[in-house]
Amino acid sequence: MDAFEARKFDVPVRLTLNGREREVLKVADAGRLLLNDWPINTMRRRRAMLAILAALRDKRPIEDARQAFVDAAQECTIVQAA
């Protein structure tokens, strides 16, 4: 496992995306979802992508990235539990 894959949120984010329930724990997985599967392109999505990239590079706390990811998910009403 590389350093990117080892970074995890303290609390998983549960969401429904493309008809599938998901539990996102790894920061890199959140980034992949934002990049490849996100239903809408908004400023919150872009902020979350930047926050996740910064967290993967140790430039920003992981929990900041989690919050940005949750905010983006709430905006498009796919989050189940924050």
C-alpha positions as CSV (number, residue, x, y, z in Angstrom):
1,M,0.0,0.0,0.0
2,D,1.4,3.4,-1.0
3,A,1.3,6.5,1.2
4,F,-1.8,7.9,-0.7
5,E,-3.8,4.7,-0.1
6,A,-2.9,4.7,3.6
7,R,-4.6,8.1,4.3
8,K,-8.0,7.6,5.8
9,F,-10.8,9.7,7.3
10,D,-11.4,9.2,11.0
11,V,-15.1,8.6,10.3
12,P,-16.3,7.1,7.0
13,V,-18.7,9.1,4.7
14,R,-21.7,7.1,3.7
15,L,-23.4,8.1,0.4
16,T,-25.5,6.8,-2.5
17,L,-23.9,7.4,-5.8
18,N,-25.1,6.1,-9.2
19,G,-27.6,3.9,-7.4
20,R,-25.0,2.3,-5.2
21,E,-24.5,2.7,-1.5
22,R,-20.9,3.4,-0.6
23,E,-18.9,3.9,2.5
24,V,-15.8,6.1,1.8
25,L,-13.0,5.8,4.2
26,K,-9.9,6.4,2.1
27,V,-9.0,9.9,1.0
28,A,-7.9,8.6,-2.4
29,D,-11.2,6.9,-2.9
30,A,-13.1,10.1,-2.2
31,G,-10.9,11.8,-4.8
32,R,-11.5,9.1,-7.4
33,L,-15.3,9.4,-6.9
34,L,-15.1,13.2,-7.2
35,L,-13.1,12.9,-10.4
36,N,-14.8,10.0,-12.1
37,D,-18.4,9.5,-10.8
38,W,-19.7,12.8,-9.3
39,P,-23.1,13.7,-10.6
40,I,-22.6,17.5,-10.9
41,N,-19.7,19.8,-11.4
42,T,-19.9,22.6,-8.9
43,M,-17.6,24.9,-6.9
44,R,-18.0,22.6,-3.8
45,R,-16.9,19.6,-5.9
46,R,-13.9,21.6,-7.1
47,R,-13.1,22.7,-3.5
48,A,-13.3,19.1,-2.3
49,M,-11.0,17.9,-5.1
50,L,-8.4,20.6,-4.1
51,A,-8.8,19.8,-0.4
52,I,-8.3,16.1,-1.0
53,L,-5.3,16.7,-3.2
54,A,-3.8,18.9,-0.5
55,A,-4.5,16.3,2.2
56,L,-2.8,13.6,0.1
57,R,0.2,15.8,-0.2
58,D,0.2,16.5,3.6
59,K,-0.5,20.2,2.9
60,R,-3.9,20.2,4.6
61,P,-5.5,18.2,7.4
62,I,-7.4,15.1,6.3
63,E,-10.5,16.1,8.3
64,D,-10.6,19.4,6.3
65,A,-10.7,17.2,3.1
66,R,-13.4,15.0,4.6
67,Q,-15.5,18.1,5.4
68,A,-15.1,19.5,1.9
69,F,-16.1,16.0,0.5
70,V,-19.2,15.9,2.8
71,D,-20.2,19.5,1.7
72,A,-19.9,18.5,-1.9
73,A,-22.0,15.4,-1.3
74,Q,-24.7,17.3,0.7
75,E,-24.9,19.8,-2.2
76,C,-26.0,17.1,-4.6
77,T,-28.0,15.2,-1.9
78,I,-26.1,12.0,-2.1
79,V,-24.7,11.9,1.4
80,Q,-26.4,9.5,3.8
81,A,-24.6,10.3,7.1
82,A,-22.0,13.0,7.8
